[in-house]
Amino acid sequence: MDTLPLTTTQRDALIRLVDDQSAAVRQALLAQFGRLGQEGVELLQELTRQPNRLLARHASWFLQELKLSDPVAEFVGFIRSLNYELETGALLLSRTVNPDFDLVACCTRLDELAARCRQLIAEPAPPRNVCRVLNRVLFHEHGFHGNVQNYTDPLNSYLDQVLVRRMGIPISLSIVYLLVAQRIGLDLEPVGVPGHFMVGCYLEPAPFFIDAFNQGTFRTAEDVLALLRQNSINPHETDLMPTPVREVLCRCCRNLVNHYTAANDTEHARLFADFVAEFEATHERHARP
């Protein structure tokens, strides 16, 4: 017998239970979403695109458990939604090539890194001191580092792999830094300078920048501009401005196009080129007056 469509009340009740931590509730919800079939899938996919990142993560978990999700379609839906939240986007990007990774373990790992930082922070602490604690935890205690030996390995770009292997490229290590900082209440920004990627802190009178690829080295604005000149880049003050989350994720996709192309993996290179085109087309559509 066909299942009747959900009423608004039933739909709202399911949404309220999605982030419930009870094992019994989660198993009951899994069974319910399984019975709902495509309607349940569409509801969960809609929730993965919500700005509430906690709810989005739980909805992704249910989709993964049900094995009913289409990770590529989910990421395209995220791109088109304009609800660009860094953690959700980075996790959805990872799922496009590794749909079976343990999303909960990934988020738990970030939570654990943040918890260790909180243990070491002596409040009240200025932002620079908090960043020193972040550097200690990430780069010294846990050994996160730049993958200099195999820079173009596509695994360097996926959040789940960076957390497991503790190495990546500038943009992926910066994303880890930003997500841990977010958990401890430190408001930092992604900064995509030409040819490199850093984390920016604008909370002090003079902004400073954290080079996550180089063990969290602190750099002044003048340092960053000088670094660009050394690399034969004519810098502009706007290069030091925060980068929108949309462009951070699009830049991850551009990197993967290049890295898969270098590995002669044309199928994955084409996939990420399609994501870049989707980001650009969506931005163009909504940027029109």
N, C-alpha and C positions, 0 to 999 in steps of 0.2 A: 504494500500500500504506500502511495506517495506521501511524503511528509508535508504537512500544511506549512505555508510560508510563516515566518516569524512575525508575531505582532510587535508593535513598538515596545510594549511592556516587556515581552520576552527578550527582545534584542537588548534593551537597556540592562536587564538583569544579567545577561551573559557578559556584557561589557564590564559590569561592576565586579564580576567574579574572575576575570581574566588574570588579574595580578594577585589573586589569593594564593598564599604560600602553603596552604594545607594540602598534603599529598592526596587525601581523599577527595577534596574538591577538584584538584587538578585531574585526577583520573575520571571523575564524573564528567568534567567538562570535555575531556578528550573523547569520551563515548558520545556525548551530546553533539559535538562538532562533527564526529564521524557520521552520525545519523543524519545530520543536516546536509551533508554532501557539499555540493557546489555553493549553496547559500552560506554555509559555514565558512568555506574557504574564502569567499568574497568578503565576509565580515572581518575575518582575521587579516586578510590582505589590506583592507581599509584601515584597520587599527595599526598596522606596521607603518603607515604613512602619517600617523598622528604626531603632532609636536610633542606630546607627552612621551619622552624616550623610554621611560620605565614600562609603560603600557605597550609601546611598540616592541620592546624586547620580549615581553611575555607572549605577545601575539605571535612573534616569529618562532618562539619555542614551540607553541602548539602546532604551527604549520610544519615545523621540522619533525615533530613527533608523529604527525599524521601522514607524513611523506606525500602531502597533497600540494605542496607549494611549487611554484615555478620561480626560482630565484632570479632569473633574468627578467621576467615580467614584473616581479616585485621591485627590482632596482629601477626599472624604467618607470614604474608607477611612482616611486619615490622621487625621481627626477622631475616628473611632470607635476607632482604635488606642490612644489615650491616650499614645502616645510623642511627646510634644510637644517637638520640637526647633525652635528659632526659624528657623534658616536653611532647613531642609527645608520647614517649613511655609510660609515666605514664598515660596520658589521654586514650590511646588506651587500656592499661591494664584495666582501670576502665570500659571501654565500654564493655569488654567481659562479665561482669555480670550485668551491668546496662546500656544497650544501649540507653536508653531514657534520660539519665542525660543531663542537659543543659550545653553543652561544652562552649558556649560563656559566660555564667554566671561564670563558673569556671575560665576562663582566665581573665575575668573582675575583679573578686575578687583578683586575684594575682596582677593585675594592680593597684587596689585601695590600696593594702597593700604597694606596691612599691611607689606609689604617696605620701602616708603618710610619708614614710621614707624620701623621698626627701625633704618634708617640714621641717623636723627636722635636716637635715644634714647641718652643717655650713662648707662650702668649704673654703679652702682645708682641708680635714679631713683624718687622717691616717686610714688604714684599721681597726684597733682595735676600733677606735671611731665610724666608720660606723657600725661595728658589734654591738656596744652598742646600737645604734639607732634601728637596726633590732631587738635586744632583747626587747627593750622597746615596739616597735610597736606590735610584734608578741605575746610576752608572758605576757606583762603587760596590754597594751591597749586592745588587742583582746583576751587574755586569752587562747592562744594555750597551751596545756599541754599534758603530757604523760598519757595514759589511764592505770593507775596502777591497777584499780579495775577490769578491764576486758581486760587484755592484749591480750588474744588470740581471741578477737572478730575480724573476718575477715574485718569488716568495717574499722578497724584501718589502713588497708593497701591501701585503695583506695583514690586517690588524691581528687576526688570530695567530698567524705564523710569527709575526714580530714578537708577540707576547711569549710564545713557546720557545723560539730560537734565540730571543733576546738580542736580535740584531736587525738592522734595516737600513734604509736610506734616509736622507734628511727629512723628507716629508712624513714618512711613517713613524720615525722616532719622535718627531715633533707632535704628531697626533697622540701618541701615547703620553707624552709630557702634558699636553693640554687636557687630556681626559682625566689624568690623575690630579692635576691642579684644580680642575673643575670640582672634583669630589671633595677637596679640602677647602673649597670656598675661595680659591685664588683666581681672580679674573684675568687670565692671560689671553693673548690673541695669536692666531696664525699669521705669519708674515712670509709671503712668497717672493723673496727678492729674486732678480734674474739669475738663473743658474744655481740657485741654492734655496734652502728653506730653513726658517728659524721660528722661534717663539718670541713674541714681543711682550714686554711689560711696560704699560703706560700709566702705572699707578703712582710713580714718583715724579718729582718735578722734571727730571731728565729721563726719558725712556731708555731702557736697555734691552738687549736682545740675548737670547739663550740659544747657543748653537748645539742642538741635541746630537748632531752627528759627530761632534768633537767633544764628547764627554761633558756637555753642558757649559762650555766656555761662555763667560759673559762678554758681551761686546757693546760698546757705545755706538751711537748713531754714526759717529765719525769712523769708527773701526769698520763698520759694515760698508760704508761708502768707499773706504780705502780698499777693502777686500774686493769690491766690484771692479775698481780701477785696475787692480793687480791682474784681474782676469779679463782685461781689455774690454770692459763694459763701461759705457758712459752713464754714470748713475744720476738719478733724479731723487729729490726729496720724497716724491710719492712712492718710491720703491720701499720706503720704510713704513708705509701705512698697512693696517691690518688687511688681510685677504679674506673676502667673503667665503663662507663655508661652501657655497656652490662652486667657486673656483678652486678651492682646496681639493674637493672630490673630483672635479673635472681634471685637475692637474695629475691626480693619482692615475686616472684613466689614460691620460696622454703618456705618462711614464710607462704604463703597461703596454701600450701600443708599441712604443720603442723597444721595450725589453723583450716582448714576444717576437717582434720582427727580427731582432738580433739573434733570437734562438730559432729562427725559421719556423715558428709556430704561427702560421698564417690564420688559422681558425680563431685562436684567441686574440690575435692582433686585430682581426676584423671585428670581433665582439666588442672590444674596448674602443675601437674607432667609432662603432655605432653608438656607444654610450656618450662619447665626446660630442658627436653630432646631435644627440638628443639633448644634452645640456645646452648646447649653443642654440638649437632651434627653440627650446623652451624659453630660454632667456630672451631671445629676439622677439618671440611672440608677446611676452609680458612686458617688455621694455618699450613697446610702441606706445606713443601717446594716445 
